[in-house]
Amino acid sequence: MIPKVLSPARRALLALAPIAALVVLAGCASGTAPAATPTPEASIAPVSLENCGFAVTVDAPPTRIVTIKSTSVEMVAALGLADRIVGAAFLDGPIPESLLDGVTPPVMEGKLPSQEAVLALRPDLVFGGWESNFSAEGAGDRAELAGLGIASYVSPAACRSAGVPGPLTFEGVFNEITEAGALLGAKDAAAKVVAAQRKQLATVEPDTTGLTAAWYSSGRETPYMGAGTGAPQIVMDALGLKNIFGDVAETWVSVGWERVIEANPDVIVLVDSPGNHATDKIERLKADPVLSKLKAVQGDAFLVIPFAASEAGVRTVPALVDLAAQLRALGLEGHQGQGE
């Protein structure tokens, strides 16, 4: 729905959007090359799907993509389409060079981009990591964007419009990669990514000693922890770690430190992000007179994961493989676990 009151800048951009589309078409008709060169799969038939309860249709693979959040830019890049990204916003950390293949997407200023900033880039698709990226204060309402001829897509693992998502699975992650490949006209690339990640997943052997773990994302007075339905849970399950908040039917949960102290985990997974580094978390834990007595803190039993890899996406399996190597390096084999 279009807001009742629009700023002059927004009214101007909305008025110009159809004209901009005609300019792009005219440029193509006159032989001017588009911003990104379509791949051989660009001749696929239109794709229609339901995404977070919203109908999405693209008549041809998008060639001008705005991505919001790291999970979305990394998904597009992993499919070999980084050159189609005309703007990347709200990044949670550096994009791995291995995904970019020498292409550097232009980074938009600030975090959540305004609709004016998005429309100025003339996208044919806005790919968001969270549903909240599409709001009057952000990229704009999805229906409003559709009315302007701009498709939108949200990472399915982050869909919450119909309530709390069911427990995430690795098959769910692979299905998301496959669906993104279909939407972007990169089915073959998506199939290759999924096949490679299945092989990676098969190399991970879970610890069998009953170790307990806490997934500490952020927060000082009230920590924000990985709970039982999202990426933290499936990663800890695959590692053979018992999540101390695995019985909470949420992706993340805010808890009191007393619950962490009571559980006394053997291992703590630390999320590393700009301005909230894992090293700083370790310093705070060790400086606290009570938290410093936790088994994991006393034994330096920390695993570290980049924030951008802590949410479901193409980095989930590679991050799991890395965490498995970190866990082996801790040398906790034979530990009794279970908070003893």
C-alpha positions, 0 to 999 in steps of 0.5 A, a space after each residue: 500500500 502506498 503511504 498516504 503522505 509521500 515526501 517530494 523526493 519520493 513522489 518524484 522518484 515514483 513518477 520517474 520509475 516508469 520513465 526509467 524503465 522505458 529508458 532501460 528498454 530503449 537502451 537495450 533496443 538501440 544496442 546499448 549493453 545492459 549493466 550486467 551480461 545475462 548468462 546462457 540461462 537468461 532465456 528461461 521461462 517466467 518464474 512464479 513462486 510464493 515467498 513469505 506469503 507474497 506472490 512473486 513473478 519474474 518474466 526473465 532473470 533479474 539483471 539489476 539486483 539490490 541486496 539487503 543483508 549479507 545473506 542475500 548478497 552472498 546468495 547472489 554471489 554464490 550463484 555467480 551473479 555478483 555482477 548483477 548487484 547494483 547495490 548491496 546494503 546492510 552488510 554484517 561483515 566482509 563478503 568472502 572473496 571466494 564468493 565474489 570471484 573478483 567482482 566488487 558489488 557497490 555498497 550502499 551508504 548506511 544500513 537499511 536503505 530508503 526507498 528513494 535510494 533503492 529506486 534510484 538504482 532502477 532495480 528489477 529485484 530487491 532481495 532482502 535478508 529479513 522481512 523487516 527490510 521491506 517497510 515504509 522506513 526501508 526499501 518500501 512495501 513489497 506490494 508497492 514495489 511490485 506496482 512499480 515493476 520491481 520484484 522482491 524476495 526474502 530469504 525463506 528461513 527469515 520468513 515470520 509473517 505467518 508466525 515463528 518458522 518451523 525448525 530449520 534443516 539443512 534440506 531447508 537451506 539447500 531448498 533455499 539455494 535451489 529456489 534462489 537459483 530458479 528465481 535468478 535464472 541460475 538453476 545449474 549454478 544452484 545445483 552445483 552449490 548444493 552438490 558441493 555443500 552436501 559433500 562438505 556436510 558429509 565430512 562433518 563427524 559429530 562429537 559423541 562425548 555429550 558436550 553442552 554449548 551456548 551460542 552467544 550472539 550479542 548483549 551484555 546485561 542480557 545475552 542474546 543466544 541461539 535457540 532451538 529452531 534456526 541456524 545455531 541449532 542445526 549447526 550445534 546438532 551437526 557438531 554433536 553439541 547439546 544447545 542449552 537453549 535448544 528447547 526454546 522454539 525460537 531462532 534466537 532468545 534473550 535470557 538472563 546470565 543466571 540461566 547460562 551460569 546454571 547450565 554451565 556449558 562446556 563450549 561457548 560459540 561466539 558470534 564475531 561482528 563489527 563493533 561486537 568482536 568475539 575477542 571483546 566478548 572473551 575479555 568481558 567473560 573473563 573479567 566477570 567474577 562469576 562468568 569467569 568460573 564457567 567451564 567453557 571460560 576457564 578452559 578457553 573452550 570458544 568457537 568463533 563464527 562470523 555474524 554473516 555466517 550465523 544466519 541461514 544461507 550459503 555460508 551455513 555449511 562452510 561455517 559448520 565445517 570450520 567450527 568442526 575443525 575448531 572443536 577438534 582443535 580444542 581437544 575436548 575428546 573424552 569430556 563428560 559434558 552435560 554441565 558436570 
